[in-house]
Amino acid sequence: MALSWMVVVLFAAALHASWNAIIKAGSDKFNDTVLVMIGAAIFPGILLPWIPLPNSASWRYLIASVIIHFGYFSLVAMAYRVGDLSYAYPIMRGVAPMLTALVAASIIDEPLTVGGKLGIVLLCTGILTLTSESWWSKKFGFAPTAIALTNAVVISMYTIVDGIGLRLAGNPVSYICWLFFLQPVPFLPLLILRHRERFITQLKSRWSVSLLGGLCTCTSYGLAMYAMAYIPIALVAALRETSVIFGTVIAAIFLHERFGPIRYVAAGLVTVGAVAMKMF
């Protein structure tokens, strides 16, 4: 992987960790998640009148991605209601690249180099190492573990769907903008029927979260998707999950979650994995 693409994906990873921390820090995880999605729709929505529509072949993937992302964001909110950021986040992001690599190799014929395979294994091992303290101390919970593992499958699904749809779109920027613009739509009936008053209250007090978190999420995944148009999906998916290192640091500094020696080992494994992707 070229160094320039690595820098782009690592920057996307840092932004991804930031918006997850914003949701974890809030008192109402569901409404904060929807606020972030609405914020993420604003910026691409401004560009829609000036960019072409995606090719018709990509629209079924675009709609499928919107539906899958509805499940993803719902599970993110659930995971952070019942578990720590430093526990649930690594599981979600650590298992997904392995699944993505297997599916990409079999469905879209993207074989990996030795360095790519080694990098994915090291990255995923480092990421999952972050959860080992909780497992060994028997402080983990069934609910956050089950939700995080389920979401790992969902993450792999939308990564593959978007990777294919993006390449069929003709214009990657167009696909990215329409995806973010449409993502909040499935949540609107829930807001109107069940959460309207709470959401309005949350919007008044946390509107800045909508803009900041939205900017982080649309820039993060937008950059990752743009990279997937030009380099193997599995490599982008794996390198992007270095976001868990950023997330762990954020959790330790701002959310006062524990950062022990094992976290440094995990960071080292992730770093070596990224180097393997670059060197081989």
C-alpha positions in Angstrom: 0.0 0.0 0.0 1.4 3.4 -0.9 2.4 5.7 1.9 0.0 8.4 0.8 -3.0 6.1 1.0 -1.8 4.9 4.4 -1.8 8.4 5.7 -5.3 9.1 4.3 -6.8 5.9 6.0 -5.0 6.5 9.3 -6.4 10.1 9.4 -9.9 8.5 8.7 -9.3 6.1 11.6 -8.6 9.0 14.0 -11.8 10.7 13.0 -13.7 7.5 13.4 -12.6 7.1 16.9 -13.5 10.7 17.7 -17.2 10.4 16.7 -17.5 7.1 18.6 -16.1 8.8 21.7 -18.6 11.7 21.3 -21.5 9.2 21.3 -20.1 7.3 24.3 -19.7 10.5 26.3 -23.3 11.5 25.8 -26.2 10.6 28.2 -28.6 9.6 25.4 -26.8 7.3 23.1 -29.6 6.8 20.5 -30.4 10.5 20.0 -26.7 11.4 19.9 -26.2 8.7 17.2 -29.0 10.2 15.1 -27.7 13.7 15.7 -24.3 12.6 14.3 -26.0 11.0 11.3 -28.0 14.2 10.6 -24.8 16.2 10.9 -23.0 13.9 8.5 -25.9 14.3 6.0 -25.6 18.1 6.0 -22.2 18.5 4.5 -22.6 16.0 1.5 -26.1 17.3 1.0 -24.8 20.7 0.1 -22.8 19.2 -2.7 -25.6 17.1 -4.3 -27.0 19.7 -6.7 -23.5 20.1 -8.3 -22.4 16.5 -8.7 -23.8 13.8 -11.1 -25.9 11.0 -10.0 -24.2 7.6 -9.4 -24.6 5.1 -12.2 -27.8 3.1 -12.1 -25.9 -0.1 -11.5 -24.7 1.2 -8.1 -28.1 2.2 -6.6 -29.1 -1.2 -5.4 -25.8 -1.3 -3.4 -26.4 2.3 -2.2 -29.9 1.4 -0.9 -28.6 -1.9 0.7 -25.9 0.1 2.4 -28.4 2.6 3.9 -30.4 -0.3 5.3 -27.3 -2.1 6.7 -26.0 1.2 8.2 -29.4 1.5 10.1 -28.5 -1.7 11.8 -24.9 -0.6 12.4 -25.7 2.7 14.0 -28.5 1.1 16.2 -26.0 -1.5 17.4 -23.4 1.2 18.1 -25.9 3.0 20.4 -26.8 -0.2 22.1 -23.1 -1.3 22.6 -22.2 2.0 24.3 -25.3 1.9 26.6 -24.1 -1.4 28.1 -20.3 -1.5 27.7 -17.2 0.6 27.8 -15.8 2.2 24.6 -12.4 0.6 25.2 -14.1 -2.9 25.3 -16.9 -2.8 22.8 -15.1 -0.7 20.2 -12.1 -3.1 19.7 -14.3 -6.1 19.3 -16.5 -4.4 16.7 -13.6 -3.1 14.7 -11.2 -6.0 15.3 -13.3 -8.9 14.1 -14.7 -7.1 11.0 -11.5 -6.9 8.9 -10.9 -10.6 9.1 -14.5 -11.2 7.9 -14.1 -8.6 5.2 -10.8 -10.1 3.9 -12.4 -13.6 3.6 -15.5 -12.3 1.8 -13.5 -9.9 -0.5 -11.2 -12.8 -1.5 -14.0 -15.1 -2.4 -16.7 -12.8 -3.8 -14.9 -10.0 -5.6 -11.6 -11.8 -6.3 -9.2 -9.5 -4.4 -6.3 -11.8 -3.4 -3.8 -10.3 -0.9 0.0 -10.2 -0.9 1.9 -11.9 1.9 2.4 -8.5 3.5 -1.3 -7.8 3.2 -2.3 -11.1 4.9 0.3 -10.7 7.6 -0.7 -7.1 8.2 -4.4 -8.0 8.7 -3.5 -10.8 11.1 -1.3 -8.5 13.2 -3.8 -5.6 13.1 -6.7 -7.8 14.2 -4.6 -9.5 16.9 -3.5 -6.2 18.3 -7.0 -4.8 18.2 -8.5 -7.8 20.0 -5.7 -7.7 22.5 -7.2 -4.5 23.8 -10.1 -6.6 25.2 -7.9 -9.2 26.9 -7.8 -7.5 30.3 -11.5 -7.6 30.6 -11.6 -11.3 29.6 -8.9 -12.4 32.0 -10.4 -10.4 34.9 -13.8 -11.8 34.1 -15.3 -8.3 34.0 -16.7 -8.7 30.5 -20.4 -8.9 30.0 -22.4 -11.1 27.7 -24.5 -8.2 26.3 -21.7 -5.9 25.2 -19.8 -8.9 23.7 -22.8 -10.2 21.8 -23.7 -6.8 20.5 -20.1 -6.0 19.4 -19.7 -9.3 17.6 -23.0 -8.9 15.8 -21.9 -5.4 14.7 -18.6 -6.8 13.5 -20.6 -8.9 11.0 -22.7 -5.8 10.0 -19.5 -3.7 9.5 -18.1 -6.4 7.2 -21.4 -6.4 5.2 -21.5 -2.7 4.6 -17.8 -2.5 3.8 -18.1 -5.1 1.0 -21.4 -3.6 -0.3 -19.9 -0.1 -0.4 -16.7 -1.3 -2.0 -18.6 -2.8 -4.9 -21.2 0.0 -5.2 -18.4 2.6 -5.1 -16.7 1.0 -8.1 -19.9 0.8 -10.1 -20.9 4.4 -9.3 -18.7 6.0 -11.9 -18.1 8.9 -9.6 -16.9 7.9 -6.1 -17.7 11.3 -4.6 -21.3 11.1 -5.8 -21.8 7.6 -4.2 -20.3 8.9 -0.9 -22.5 12.0 -0.8 -25.7 10.2 -1.5 -24.9 7.5 1.0 -24.5 10.0 3.9 -27.5 12.1 2.7 -29.8 9.0 2.8 -28.4 7.4 6.0 -30.7 9.3 8.5 -33.9 8.4 6.5 -34.7 5.1 8.2 -34.4 6.7 11.6 -37.0 9.4 10.9 -40.1 7.3 11.7 -38.6 6.3 15.1 -37.9 9.9 15.9 -41.4 11.1 14.9 -43.3 8.2 16.6 -41.2 7.5 19.7 -38.4 10.0 20.4 -39.7 13.3 19.1 -39.7 15.3 22.4 -36.5 13.8 23.7 -34.8 14.4 20.3 -35.8 18.1 20.2 -34.5 18.6 23.7 -31.3 16.8 22.8 -30.9 18.9 19.6 -31.2 22.1 21.5 -28.5 21.2 24.0 -26.3 19.1 21.8 -26.5 20.7 18.3 -22.8 21.1 18.3 -22.4 17.4 18.7 -24.4 17.0 15.5 -22.0 19.2 13.5 -18.7 18.0 15.0 -19.6 14.3 15.1 -21.2 14.5 11.7 -18.1 16.1 10.2 -15.9 13.4 11.7 -18.0 10.5 10.5 -18.6 11.7 7.0 -15.0 12.7 6.5 -13.8 9.4 8.1 -15.9 7.0 6.1 -15.8 9.2 3.0 -12.0 9.0 2.9 -12.0 5.3 3.5 -14.5 4.6 0.7 -12.6 6.8 -1.7 -9.5 4.7 -0.9 -11.5 1.5 -1.5 -12.1 2.7 -5.1 -8.4 2.4 -5.8 -6.8 -0.2 -3.5 -8.0 -3.6 -2.1 -11.0 -3.3 0.2 -9.6 -5.7 2.8 -6.5 -3.6 3.3 -8.5 -0.4 3.7 -10.8 -2.1 6.2 -8.0 -3.5 8.2 -5.9 -0.3 8.4 -8.9 1.8 9.2 -9.4 -0.3 12.3 -6.3 1.3 13.8 -9.0 3.7 15.0 -9.2 1.4 18.1 -5.8 2.7 19.2 -7.0 6.3 18.8 -10.2 5.3 20.6 -8.4 3.7 23.5 -6.3 6.8 24.0 -9.3 9.0 23.8 -11.1 6.7 26.3 -8.2 6.9 28.7 -7.7 10.7 28.5 -11.3 12.0 28.2 -13.5 9.2 29.5 -11.1 8.1 32.3 -11.1 4.4 31.2 -8.1 2.3 32.3 -5.0 2.2 30.0 -2.7 -0.5 31.2 0.5 -2.2 29.8 -1.5 -4.6 27.6 -2.8 -1.6 25.6 0.8 -0.7 24.7 1.4 -4.3 23.5 -1.7 -4.0 21.4 -0.6 -0.6 19.9 2.8 -2.3 19.0 1.1 -5.1 17.2 -1.1 -2.7 15.2 1.9 -0.6 14.3 3.9 -3.7 13.1 0.8 -4.8 11.1 0.6 -1.4 9.3 4.3 -1.6 8.5 3.9 -5.1 7.1 1.2 -3.7 4.7 3.6 -1.0 3.5 6.8 -3.1 3.2 5.6 -6.3 1.6 
